[in-house]
Amino acid sequence: TVYSPLQLEGTISGVSEIAKFNPSSDTSLGLRHIELSPDRQYIFSGSFDSKLRVYNSLTWRELFTFDHTWEELTEENSPAVINIYEEADSKEGIYYEALSRPFKIPHLPLQQQQAPKGASIGLPKKGISKIAISFDQRFIASKSEDSPRVIWIWDLTEMCLNSLIVQKQEVVDLSWCPKTHNLNISTAAARLFLWSPKGASVCQVPLGSGKKADDLEV
């Protein structure tokens, strides 16, 4: 609930309720991750039901929902133009292979989505665990623990899925460049994966550096 000071004759005499938020009835365990847009006008919440919801930060009204539960990308459930990139090997090294629909999204088996047995603090491998917003709020990148090797990139102008990136290893971190639409992706390997509206590429971390790209700071 959001409250505002209540003024009577120039004196604050209490507070009044200006907005009240009730989570969707199907959010299961609740919220897992939340981010505020750069201009502070929107709230992006990731829930355990693997849906990313967009709210107005003043009214708390739900504006849109991005679903991460699709089993397969087809022409029926995705926009006419969509980019699908999958990490692949070649004699020359690692690269991204551009794929077409229909494309089966790699999800974890249900038995692997449960919380660790005997763990005092453990979250099930479910729900939206990472949300990264571009500097101008044009794009948002997200990761669902149901498909931890996949990055979903949404176009906030068209309100649709723009790109799907599939890695060989689990995604560890996501970070946008401060002034461009360049997304940096880490899988804790000795390489950095890059995405932009023009395409996807791989940057090899110099051997012998002793570093892994597992914590991105730009």
Salt bridges, closest charged atoms under 4 A:
ASP26 OD2 - LYS51 NZ 3.75
ASP26 OD1 - ARG53 NH2 3.25
GLU35 OE2 - HIS33 NE2 2.98
ASP49 OD2 - ARG53 NH2 2.87
GLU62 OE1 - ARG53 NE 3.98
ASP89 OD2 - LYS168 NZ 3.51
ASP136 OD2 - HIS181 NE2 2.76
GLU145 OE1 - LYS125 NZ 2.76
GLU145 OE2 - LYS143 NZ 3.37
ASP146 OD2 - LYS126 NZ 3.39
ASP155 OD2 - ARG138 NH2 3.01
GLU170 OE2 - LYS125 NZ 3.16
GLU170 OE2 - LYS143 NZ 3.14
